[in-house]
Each structure stands twice: as C-alpha cells, then as structure tokens.
Amino acid sequence: MKKFAMLMLCLVLVFALAACAGTDTTPQGSVSDTVTVTDMKGEVAIPANPQRIVDVAGLTEELLILDMKVIASANTSMFDGVSVPKHLTTLFAERGIEVVGNYSGSSSTGDLNLEKIAELKPDLIIMNIRHEKVYEQLAAIAPTVMIDDDISYVNWRGRFKQLGQWFDKEAAVEKWLADYDAKAAELAARIRDMIGDETFAVLEANSVHFGSYYIYRSGGPGEHRAGPAGAGGAGGIRRAAVQQAARAFA
C-alpha cells in the first residue's frame, strides 16, 4: 500500500513539473517590456506591448486594424471635436473608447482634453506634430511618441508602416496594404470602364469653414483616382475645372 502511495505521489510530481515546464511565465512582449523607437523627436522608450493607448494622432483605425488596445481617441469631427465618424461609432462603443478631442488641432473646440487623458492613466500616448505645443504635458502623463508626419497629413501609408515598425507588426501592415491595393485596383478598373477617357476632380466640403471646399489632386481622397491603380489620372484636374468648380459651389 505504501509503495502504491509513493508511486502515485511520484506520478503527481512528474505531471506537475511537466505542466510548469510548458508554461512561459514571462512571455515575449510582456506588459513590462519596453522598446526604443525613433519618432519626430528622436529616440524614445515606449511599451513593447501597450495595454492602454491614448491616440491623439488620428491613427485609431490603423491601431485597431493591428489589434492594439486603444482606450481613448481623437479621431473625431474637425467641426466639433466630439462627434465620432459613423463608420467608427460601433467600434468605439464595443471597445469603450473614450473621446479626448480632435487629432487635427484645428477643431472648433480647440485643444485636447489633457485632464481626461491624465485621468485615464494611459501607458502610451501617440500624437502628431499638430499638438506639439502640448508635447511636454502629454509626456508628463505617459510615454509619448510622435508619428512622423507632414503638415498636410496625407502620408497615411507611411504612418501605418511606422506603427508596424514600432510594434513589430510589419507583416500585418504589408498584408493589409496588399489587400487594400488589390481591392483598389479592382474598383479603379470598374470606374475606368464607366468613364472611359473622361477626367474628374474629387471635391470635399470643408466641415469647419462652411462655404469652402477641398479640391484634391493626388493627396487624401485624390490618391484613389490618381495613384498607380487610380482612374482619371493625376492630369484629371485642370485649372479651368478648378475655377469652374469654385464658381459652382460659391
């Protein structure tokens, strides 16, 4: 009986040791790990696996594509700095993402809500150059990284790729971009079939300065028709057409 009990005890110990050996108690990319990245300010240490990201750079969609944990965002309307775009309202509600201002720095409500950002206790803040005046205040709240950007804010691919570099998700970014380009090429071909050799311009009403309009050549929405897979070509906008459009919407 004693031999049987000792045998059972040994078996229990063997299984327990095997279970411990198969468990990684310090997984790669744990919450406490940091990584040094390069941003517009130079080199900065940020969490390798952030759990509470506040995005005030207008990158919330890209971050969610990469399955990053965003708790607050400034992806809002430039008109009021509060309204969330319709295509994001469900995601914001499901994930409990708070609104903390507008990424553009030019909404009618003015600056970011720094007090609310501090209350949320983020472990990482992602910002752009448009909020540079509050960089030190943001950096005092949590590690803060500034995405590389130009003031025209049209380099969305470059920003997306930089996020992939920072968080070791370059393969995911490249796959998403490849899928996006394939879909864009398909849609462009359908547009070319409809318009033939005709050209057109892309116009967007200005949501802040009423009565004015953006006319895109190659940046922003214009990329969809002027890029490599675009329809209409970059030569689609002519000065006369711009003047005619301006008169029509005056």
Residue, then its C-alpha position, 0 to 999 in steps of 0.5 A: m500500500k505504501k509503495f502504491a502511495m509513493l508511486m502515485l505521489c511520484l506520478v503527481l510530481v512528474f505531471a506537475l513539473a511537466a505542466c510548469a515546464g510548458t508554461d512561459t511565465t514571462p512571455q515575449g512582449s510582456v506588459s513590462d517590456t519596453v522598446t526604443v523607437t525613433d519618432m519626430k523627436g528622436e529616440v524614445a522608450i515606449p511599451a513593447n506591448p501597450q495595454r492602454i493607448v491614448d491616440v491623439a494622432g488620428l491613427t485609431e483605425e490603423l491601431l485597431i486594424l493591428d489589434m492594439k488596445v486603444i482606450a481613448s481617441a481623437n479621431t473625431s469631427m474637425f467641426d466639433g471635436v466630439s462627434v465620432p465618424k459613423h463608420l467608427t461609432t460601433l467600434f468605439a462603443e464595443r471597445g469603450i473608447e473614450v473621446v479626448g478631442n480632435y487629432s487635427g488641432s484645428s477643431s472648433t473646440g480647440d485643444l485636447n482634453l489633457e485632464k481626461i487623458a491624465e485621468l485615464k492613466p494611459d501607458l502610451i500616448i501617440m500624437n502628431i506634430r499638430h499638438e506639439k505645443v502640448y508635447e511636454q504635458l502629454a509626456a508628463i502623463a505617459p510615454t509619448v511618441m510622435i508619428d512622423d508626419d507632414i503638415s498636410y497629413v496625407n502620408w497615411r501609408g507611411r504612418f501605418k508602416q511606422l506603427g508596424q515598425w514600432f510594434d513589430k507588426e510589419a507583416a500585418v501592415e504589408k498584408w493589409l496594404a496588399d489587400y487594400d491595393a488589390k481591392a483598389a485596383e479592382l474598383a479603379a478598373r470598374i470606374r475606368d470602364m464607366i468613364g472611359d477617357e473622361t477626367f474628374a476632380v474629387l471635391e470635399a466640403n470643408s466641415v469647419h469653414f462652411g462655404s469652402y471646399y477641398i479640391y484634391r489632386s493626388g493627396g487624401p481622397g485624390e490618391h484613389r483616382a490618381g495613384p498607380a491603380g487610380a482612374g482619371g489620372a493625376g492630369g484629371i484636374r485642370r485649372a479651368a475645372v478648378q475655377q469652374a468648380a469654385r464658381a459652382f459651389a460659391 
